Amino acid sequence: MSQNGGWIVTASRDCRVTREELAVLAREVGAVVAPRLERPLASVLAEFGARFALVVQKRGLVASDGRDSVFFHPGMAHVRIKQMAAGETDRMVEAMGLRPGMTVLDCTLGLGSDAVVAAHAVGPEGRVTGLEAVGPLAVLVRRGLAGYPGRLGAAMGRVDVVAADHGAVLPRLPAGSYDVVYFDPMFRRPVFHSPGIAPLRGLALGAPLARESVVEALRVARFRVVLKERRGSPEFGRLGFTVVEGGRYSLVAFGKREAGA
Ligand SMILES: C[S@@+](CC[C@H](N)C(=O)[O-])C[C@H]1O[C@@H](n2cnc3c(N)ncnc32)[C@H](O)[C@@H]1O
């Protein structure tokens, strides 16, 4: 179900991970274990005929194609939660209409920033499930979300990471099983200076959001389906979303569709 093809699991030379730990990780990812890195990752990838690697380094897990690397970082989620705690509104939270106790299905988890902010907004009585089609990214994020302290850590602990393609999951979910269903697919036209997403581009699933997935999401959502895209994107019209006003100077926009409308 998840898109694991072409991945290996390995470790940097100076990292003390055991072979058994690597084997556990490889099973979780559904990848093969390659020997510890004694030479450039690109040549190991070539030898294994793999495109990507999940590398255990001293500072944690890194997903890499031998050129670009992605590691988990709470990044903007930390800043946004701080701003919300200081009384500022968050555009995504507003677009979703989140209140304490609500449930959210994030269909495009990525590095999990939006999911963590949503988990903060819905509070301890709420729940967030994040679907990520690229299995090793899901593992990177699942492990990354563990072990942070404070308000941020509490929100991270409420995100349940599932390595799966939403195209396969949504049709199997009962009607009305989440309050809000959220999509943030890779933008059709990338925002190149987006520091959190740029390195993800080579590793992530970049297919356009399917109309059928939006139809299923409208069945699964009790309240609303929200789409994030580049401001002015034709995707909003193609998929039937009404753009939420606000953030006139922002490069991104949110669109919503009410369930049952
Ligand atoms: C733009 S990123 C999401 C960023 C995320 N909102 C965040 O705050 O970090 C899109 C992610 O969705 C994943 N994705 C794309 N299509 C998917 C699908 N059909 N099912 C599950 N995940 C998908 C991509 O692999 C990528 O990691």
The ligand as an SDF file (V2000), in Angstrom:
LIG
                    3D

 27 29  0  0  0  0  0  0  0  0999 V2000
    3.3080   19.1600    0.7510 C   0  0  0  0  0  0  0  0  0  0  0  0
    3.6480   17.7310    1.6610 S   0  0  0  0  0  0  0  0  0  0  0  0
    2.6560   17.9290    3.0920 C   0  0  0  0  0  0  0  0  0  0  0  0
    3.2630   18.8370    4.0900 C   0  0  0  0  0  0  0  0  0  0  0  0
    2.5630   18.7790    5.4190 C   0  0  0  0  0  0  0  0  0  0  0  0
    1.2560   19.3950    5.3530 N   0  0  0  0  0  0  0  0  0  0  0  0
    3.3890   19.3850    6.5170 C   0  0  0  0  0  0  0  0  0  0  0  0
    2.8800   20.2560    7.2440 O   0  0  0  0  0  0  0  0  0  0  0  0
    4.5630   18.9740    6.6740 O   0  0  0  0  0  0  0  0  0  0  0  0
    2.7350   16.4710    0.8270 C   0  0  0  0  0  0  0  0  0  0  0  0
    2.9930   15.0680    1.3840 C   0  0  0  0  0  0  0  0  0  0  0  0
    1.8880   14.2370    1.0320 O   0  0  0  0  0  0  0  0  0  0  0  0
    2.3560   12.9840    0.6040 C   0  0  0  0  0  0  0  0  0  0  0  0
    1.3450   12.4250   -0.3150 N   0  0  0  0  0  0  0  0  0  0  0  0
    1.0990   12.7810   -1.6000 C   0  0  0  0  0  0  0  0  0  0  0  0
    0.1060   12.0480   -2.1160 N   0  0  0  0  0  0  0  0  0  0  0  0
   -0.3210   11.2210   -1.1080 C   0  0  0  0  0  0  0  0  0  0  0  0
   -1.3110   10.1950   -1.0270 C   0  0  0  0  0  0  0  0  0  0  0  0
   -2.0640    9.8660   -2.0890 N   0  0  0  0  0  0  0  0  0  0  0  0
   -1.4880    9.5690    0.1560 N   0  0  0  0  0  0  0  0  0  0  0  0
   -0.7260    9.8790    1.2350 C   0  0  0  0  0  0  0  0  0  0  0  0
    0.2730   10.8150    1.1940 N   0  0  0  0  0  0  0  0  0  0  0  0
    0.4710   11.4670    0.0460 C   0  0  0  0  0  0  0  0  0  0  0  0
    3.6680   13.2860   -0.0760 C   0  0  0  0  0  0  0  0  0  0  0  0
    4.5060   12.1310   -0.1380 O   0  0  0  0  0  0  0  0  0  0  0  0
    4.2220   14.4080    0.8120 C   0  0  0  0  0  0  0  0  0  0  0  0
    5.0110   13.8740    1.8400 O   0  0  0  0  0  0  0  0  0  0  0  0
  1  2  1  0
  2  3  1  0
  2 10  1  0
  3  4  1  0
  4  5  1  0
  5  6  1  0
  5  7  1  0
  7  8  2  0
  7  9  1  0
 10 11  1  0
 11 12  1  0
 11 26  1  0
 12 13  1  0
 13 14  1  0
 13 24  1  0
 14 15  1  0
 14 23  1  0
 15 16  2  0
 16 17  1  0
 17 18  1  0
 17 23  2  0
 18 19  1  0
 18 20  2  0
 20 21  1  0
 21 22  2  0
 22 23  1  0
 24 25  1  0
 24 26  1  0
 26 27  1  0
M  CHG  2   2   1   9  -1
M  END
$$$$
